[in-house]
Amino acid sequence: EVAMRPATNSKGLRHWLANTTITFGINNVADTRPPLSVNGDSYQGFDTFNTNPIQRYFYFSIEKRF
């Protein structure tokens, strides 16, 4: 008896995903605001040198090398 093997396709999913980088991320997962900075200097509000007042955001990228 001869065992039947499925035909292999060299253009399959693994072939198309070769040399592909997929990146996904979330900035500020807890969605918290930076601490309020009140000092004797000329500005009051967020300490923009150490924190970013932008709230949560998601990013996604796909890179394919040929």
OpenMM code with the backbone's topology and positions (N, CA, C; nanometers):
from openmm import Vec3, app, unit

residues = "GLU VAL ALA MET ARG PRO ALA THR ASN SER LYS GLY LEU ARG HIS TRP LEU ALA ASN THR THR ILE THR PHE GLY ILE ASN ASN VAL ALA ASP THR ARG PRO PRO LEU SER VAL ASN GLY ASP SER TYR GLN GLY PHE ASP THR PHE ASN THR ASN PRO ILE GLN ARG TYR PHE TYR PHE SER ILE GLU LYS ARG PHE".split()
positions = [
    Vec3(0.0847, -0.1177, 0.0000),
    Vec3(0.0000, 0.0000, 0.0000),
    Vec3(0.0890, 0.1237, 0.0000),
    Vec3(0.0523, 0.2208, -0.0762),
    Vec3(0.1287, 0.3438, -0.0859),
    Vec3(0.0546, 0.4528, -0.0093),
    Vec3(0.1250, 0.5182, 0.0836),
    Vec3(0.0628, 0.6251, 0.1612),
    Vec3(0.0555, 0.7502, 0.0745),
    Vec3(-0.0574, 0.8124, 0.0776),
    Vec3(-0.0767, 0.9344, -0.0005),
    Vec3(-0.0317, 1.0542, 0.0832),
    Vec3(0.0558, 1.1328, 0.0279),
    Vec3(0.1006, 1.2533, 0.0951),
    Vec3(0.0424, 1.3746, 0.0233),
    Vec3(0.0043, 1.4761, 0.0997),
    Vec3(-0.0475, 1.5958, 0.0334),
    Vec3(0.0639, 1.6655, -0.0446),
    Vec3(0.0284, 1.7244, -0.1546),
    Vec3(0.1269, 1.7960, -0.2366),
    Vec3(0.1760, 1.9184, -0.1599),
    Vec3(0.3050, 1.9413, -0.1638),
    Vec3(0.3598, 2.0585, -0.0957),
    Vec3(0.3583, 2.1761, -0.1914),
    Vec3(0.3204, 2.2886, -0.1380),
    Vec3(0.3105, 2.4103, -0.2171),
    Vec3(0.4188, 2.5063, -0.1697),
    Vec3(0.5150, 2.5387, -0.2550),
    Vec3(0.6245, 2.6268, -0.2146),
    Vec3(0.5793, 2.7718, -0.1994),
    Vec3(0.4613, 2.8060, -0.2404),
    Vec3(0.4094, 2.9421, -0.2285),
    Vec3(0.3093, 2.9532, -0.1128),
    Vec3(0.3286, 2.8748, -0.0096),
    Vec3(0.2368, 2.8742, 0.1035),
    Vec3(0.2530, 2.9958, 0.1936),
    Vec3(0.1829, 2.9933, 0.3034),
    Vec3(0.1812, 3.1039, 0.3979),
    Vec3(0.3197, 3.1326, 0.4551),
    Vec3(0.3944, 3.0294, 0.4879),
    Vec3(0.5292, 3.0497, 0.5424),
    Vec3(0.6204, 3.1197, 0.4418),
    Vec3(0.6023, 3.0896, 0.3165),
    Vec3(0.6822, 3.1549, 0.2122),
    Vec3(0.6514, 3.3044, 0.2068),
    Vec3(0.5254, 3.3412, 0.2164),
    Vec3(0.4860, 3.4823, 0.2098),
    Vec3(0.5221, 3.5580, 0.3368),
    Vec3(0.5271, 3.4897, 0.4517),
    Vec3(0.5604, 3.5572, 0.5778),
    Vec3(0.7098, 3.5596, 0.6074),
    Vec3(0.7911, 3.4981, 0.5227),
    Vec3(0.9360, 3.5001, 0.5440),
    Vec3(0.9864, 3.6440, 0.5362),
    Vec3(1.0783, 3.6793, 0.6245),
    Vec3(1.1368, 3.8147, 0.6322),
    Vec3(1.0317, 3.9215, 0.6598),
    Vec3(0.9317, 3.8885, 0.7388),
    Vec3(0.8265, 3.9827, 0.7763),
    Vec3(0.8352, 4.0097, 0.9258),
    Vec3(0.8264, 4.1373, 0.9628),
    Vec3(0.8258, 4.1766, 1.1032),
    Vec3(0.6936, 4.2461, 1.1332),
    Vec3(0.6236, 4.1977, 1.2342),
    Vec3(0.4973, 4.2572, 1.2769),
    Vec3(0.5174, 4.3119, 1.4179),
    Vec3(0.4849, 4.4396, 1.4379),
    Vec3(0.5033, 4.5057, 1.5669),
    Vec3(0.3709, 4.5653, 1.6132),
    Vec3(0.3362, 4.5399, 1.7391),
    Vec3(0.2156, 4.5952, 1.7993),
    Vec3(0.2523, 4.6434, 1.9379),
    Vec3(0.2001, 4.7578, 1.9773),
    Vec3(0.2301, 4.8086, 2.1098),
    Vec3(0.1250, 4.9038, 2.1607),
    Vec3(0.1301, 4.9269, 2.2904),
    Vec3(0.0392, 5.0198, 2.3573),
    Vec3(0.1239, 5.1102, 2.4453),
    Vec3(0.1064, 5.2389, 2.4308),
    Vec3(0.1739, 5.3341, 2.5175),
    Vec3(0.0758, 5.3786, 2.6255),
    Vec3(0.1212, 5.3813, 2.7498),
    Vec3(0.0391, 5.4218, 2.8640),
    Vec3(-0.0800, 5.3265, 2.8809),
    Vec3(-0.0513, 5.2014, 2.9093),
    Vec3(-0.1532, 5.0969, 2.9204),
    Vec3(-0.2578, 5.1303, 3.0261),
    Vec3(-0.2175, 5.1858, 3.1391),
    Vec3(-0.3108, 5.2155, 3.2473),
    Vec3(-0.3910, 5.3424, 3.2216),
    Vec3(-0.3604, 5.4168, 3.1142),
    Vec3(-0.4293, 5.5407, 3.0778),
    Vec3(-0.4263, 5.6417, 3.1924),
    Vec3(-0.3105, 5.6565, 3.2556),
    Vec3(-0.2960, 5.7516, 3.3656),
    Vec3(-0.2331, 5.8812, 3.3161),
    Vec3(-0.2713, 5.9899, 3.3771),
    Vec3(-0.2143, 6.1198, 3.3421),
    Vec3(-0.0839, 6.1390, 3.4179),
    Vec3(0.0092, 6.2158, 3.3610),
    Vec3(0.1325, 6.2434, 3.4349),
    Vec3(0.1029, 6.3320, 3.5559),
    Vec3(0.1871, 6.3269, 3.6567),
    Vec3(0.1626, 6.4072, 3.7769),
    Vec3(0.1707, 6.5568, 3.7477),
    Vec3(0.0929, 6.6325, 3.8198),
    Vec3(0.0915, 6.7774, 3.8068),
    Vec3(0.2152, 6.8346, 3.8751),
    Vec3(0.2833, 6.9241, 3.8070),
    Vec3(0.4050, 6.9840, 3.8604),
    Vec3(0.3804, 7.1325, 3.8860),
    Vec3(0.3808, 7.1703, 4.0126),
    Vec3(0.3626, 7.3105, 4.0495),
    Vec3(0.4869, 7.3515, 4.1278),
    Vec3(0.5647, 7.4409, 4.0682),
    Vec3(0.6848, 7.4878, 4.1371),
    Vec3(0.7024, 7.6366, 4.1119),
    Vec3(0.8091, 7.6942, 4.1611),
    Vec3(0.8315, 7.8377, 4.1526),
    Vec3(0.8768, 7.8866, 4.0158),
    Vec3(0.8957, 7.7989, 3.9228),
    Vec3(0.9389, 7.8411, 3.7894),
    Vec3(0.8232, 7.9053, 3.7144),
    Vec3(0.8493, 7.9401, 3.5909),
    Vec3(0.7506, 8.0135, 3.5121),
    Vec3(0.6369, 7.9269, 3.4597),
    Vec3(0.6476, 7.7944, 3.4671),
    Vec3(0.5399, 7.7106, 3.4144),
    Vec3(0.4758, 7.6301, 3.5267),
    Vec3(0.3502, 7.5995, 3.5070),
    Vec3(0.2776, 7.5099, 3.5971),
    Vec3(0.1997, 7.4131, 3.5093),
    Vec3(0.1958, 7.2900, 3.5487),
    Vec3(0.1251, 7.1878, 3.4714),
    Vec3(0.2069, 7.0607, 3.4664),
    Vec3(0.2052, 6.9939, 3.3537),
    Vec3(0.2793, 6.8694, 3.3378),
    Vec3(0.4277, 6.8985, 3.3216),
    Vec3(0.5094, 6.8145, 3.3809),
    Vec3(0.6539, 6.8237, 3.3634),
    Vec3(0.6878, 6.7638, 3.2271),
    Vec3(0.6993, 6.8473, 3.1262),
    Vec3(0.7163, 6.7988, 2.9891),
    Vec3(0.8560, 6.7451, 2.9613),
    Vec3(0.9505, 6.7677, 3.0505),
    Vec3(1.0838, 6.7126, 3.0308),
    Vec3(1.0887, 6.5634, 3.0645),
    Vec3(1.0048, 6.5178, 3.1569),
    Vec3(1.0087, 6.3786, 3.2017),
    Vec3(0.8835, 6.2991, 3.1676),
    Vec3(0.7756, 6.3636, 3.1323),
    Vec3(0.6509, 6.2924, 3.1039),
    Vec3(0.5898, 6.3438, 2.9745),
    Vec3(0.4901, 6.2704, 2.9262),
    Vec3(0.4217, 6.3051, 2.8034),
    Vec3(0.2725, 6.3150, 2.8335),
    Vec3(0.2087, 6.4300, 2.8109),
    Vec3(0.0669, 6.4438, 2.8450),
    Vec3(-0.0279, 6.3722, 2.7490),
    Vec3(0.0241, 6.3079, 2.6447),
    Vec3(-0.0622, 6.2343, 2.5516),
    Vec3(-0.1140, 6.1094, 2.6215),
    Vec3(-0.2424, 6.0841, 2.6085),
    Vec3(-0.3030, 5.9677, 2.6727),
    Vec3(-0.2689, 5.8397, 2.5968),
    Vec3(-0.3359, 5.7325, 2.6277),
    Vec3(-0.3092, 5.6009, 2.5711),
    Vec3(-0.3227, 5.6016, 2.4191),
    Vec3(-0.2322, 5.5320, 2.3538),
    Vec3(-0.2456, 5.5106, 2.2102),
    Vec3(-0.1849, 5.3762, 2.1725),
    Vec3(-0.2339, 5.3222, 2.0624),
    Vec3(-0.1908, 5.1935, 2.0104),
    Vec3(-0.1113, 5.2160, 1.8826),
    Vec3(-0.0189, 5.1276, 1.8544),
    Vec3(0.0517, 5.1349, 1.7267),
    Vec3(0.0708, 4.9945, 1.6719),
    Vec3(0.0767, 4.9891, 1.5403),
    Vec3(0.0855, 4.8631, 1.4690),
    Vec3(0.1660, 4.8880, 1.3419),
    Vec3(0.2615, 4.8013, 1.3146),
    Vec3(0.3378, 4.8173, 1.1908),
    Vec3(0.3728, 4.6802, 1.1337),
    Vec3(0.3837, 4.6764, 1.0031),
    Vec3(0.4238, 4.5565, 0.9306),
    Vec3(0.5402, 4.5961, 0.8407),
    Vec3(0.6471, 4.5189, 0.8477),
    Vec3(0.7629, 4.5437, 0.7630),
    Vec3(0.7945, 4.4163, 0.6873),
    Vec3(0.8043, 4.4264, 0.5564),
    Vec3(0.8335, 4.3111, 0.4704),
    Vec3(0.9598, 4.3410, 0.3918),
    Vec3(1.0575, 4.2515, 0.4003),
    Vec3(1.1830, 4.2672, 0.3243),
    Vec3(1.1828, 4.1667, 0.2101),
    Vec3(1.2244, 4.2144, 0.0963),
    Vec3(1.2321, 4.1280, -0.0219),
    Vec3(1.3759, 4.1009, -0.0586),
] * unit.nanometer
topology = app.Topology()
chain = topology.addChain("A")
for resn in residues:
    res = topology.addResidue(resn, chain)
    for name in ("N", "CA", "C"):
        topology.addAtom(name, app.Element.getBySymbol(name[0]), res)
